[in-house]
């Protein structure tokens, strides 16, 4: 079974370093990096919990309490949907623009709305928690000078993976250089 979210790094491994955008079809939305071990581990734990809830639903259904089994089955489906959404969270790029997928919201910007994409040193949140540490962030600057942080080196995708952060930041910057508006 193909797992498209794992193809990002393999595309870079298959092409030499002189190819900035190693994908053949630039019209499809792609994540320019693999999901990190913290994100995958959290999703795996949620799926493990969902399997226990499904087992409970089967046991409750065998005992004859169908409304309770239906409720357990509904909770398990909700947990599975949450785990899948956690794996989709991140930055996605295509020739049409840049998409920032959050757990509850998705924001899409056309490349014409992007003034620049750059890496900055600033305090960043550690694994999305309120605690901040000094780190790097990839920041998108919109045409109206509004800054939008895309991802940081202390997020669930890049914690303790500085090379992956650098490669992902360079890739998003290359997509912006290829399809973004050239300043006059």
N, C-alpha and C positions, 0 to 999 in steps of 0.2 A: 504494500500500500504506500503510495507516494505521500510524503509529508512535506508540503510546500514551504512550511516555516523553517525547515532545516536546510534549504537550498541556498540561502544567502552566502554563507561562508564558502560553500563548495564552489560557487560561481567564481569567487576570488581565487580559490586554489587552482582552478582549471585554467585561468587566464594569466598572462604575464602582468607585471606591475604597470606596464605602460597603458593598460586599458582601464580607464576610469569607471566606465559603466559596463560591466561584463555581461549584462543580460541582452539577449537578442531582441526581445519584444519589450519595448519601453512603455507600451500603452497599458500594461497590466500593473496593478498596485502591488508593490513588493516591499517587504521589510528589508532594509539594507544590513541587517545583523540578525544573529540568532537570539532567541529569548534566553535570558541568563539562567543560571542554575537556581537562583533564589526564586524566580518566577515559576520555573518548571517544577521545583520542589513543592512550592505552595499549592500549585494546581494538582500535583500528584496527591498531596495530603487531602485536599478537598475531594478528589475522586475516590480516595480510600474511604473517607467518611461517607460518601454517597453509596459505596458498595455495602457498607454496614447498614445503612438506612434501607437499601433495597432488600437486604437479607431480612431485616426486621419486618418489612412489608410482606414478604413471602410467609414468614412465620405467623404474622397477624392474620393474613388471608387464610392460611391453613387452619387457624383456630376458629375461623368463621366470622370475624369482625371485619366485614368488607369496607365500611366507611373509614375505619382506622387504617386499613391497608391502603386505601386510596389516598389518604392524607400523607402517609409515609412515602408512597410512590411519588406524590406531587413534590414533597420536600427533596427527594432524591433527584428528580428532574431539575429542580431549581439549583441544587448543588452542582450538577453536571453542567448546566448552562453557565453558572458562575465560573467554574474551572475553565471552560472553553473561552469565556470572555477574558479571563486573566491572561490566557495565552495570546489573545489578539491585541492586547494593549501594547502600544508603542508607536513608533513613527513609520509611516509607509510612504513611498514615493512612486511617482510615475511621470510620464511626460506631461500629464495634465496638471500636476501640482504636488503638494505635500499634504498628507493626511495625518493628523495627530489623534490617535484612538485612545480614549480613556476608558475607565471601567463603565461609566454611565453616559459619557458624551463622546462624540466624534466631531472634530473640526477639520474641514478641508479648505485649503487655500490654493488658489491658482498661482502658478509661478509668477504671473504678472503682478500679484499683490505682494510678493516678497522682495524687499529691498536688498537684504543680505542674510547670510547664514554664517555665523562665526563661533569659535570656541572662546569662552571667557573664564577667567579665574574668579570665583565668587563663593560665598557660603551657600552650600547646597544641603538639601534634606537627605538624611541617611535612611535608605530604604523606604522613603516616603513618610517617615515618622517626623514628629515635630522637632527632634534634635537636629541641629545643623552642624556641619563640619566644613572645613575649607576644601574645595574641590573644583572641578571643571564642569562647565555646562555648555551644551550646544544651544545657542540662542538664535532664534529667527527674528529679524527686524522687519516689520511690515512697512509698507509705503508711508503710513502716517507716523513713523518713528515709534510705534508700539512694539515692545519686546515681548516675545513669547518663548519661554524655555521649552525645548523639545525633549532633551534627556540629559542626565548627569552621569558622572563617573561613579556615583554612589547610589545609583538606582538599582532596582532588582535585576536589571539586565547586565549591568556593568560593574557591580561591586567586586573588587579584586581582579578585574579583567581590563587593565588599562590599555592593552594592545587592541582589544575588541572595541573599546570606546574610541580610540584614535582612528581605527579603521572605519567605524560607523560614521564618525564625524566627518572624516575625509570624503566618504561616499556621499553623504547628504550634501556636502559643499560642492562635490563634483556634479551632482544632479542639478544644483542651483546654478552652477556655472554653465552647464549645458543648456538648460531650459529657462533660466531666469532672465529678467530684463537687464540688459546691459546699461549701466549708468553712463550718461553722456558727459 
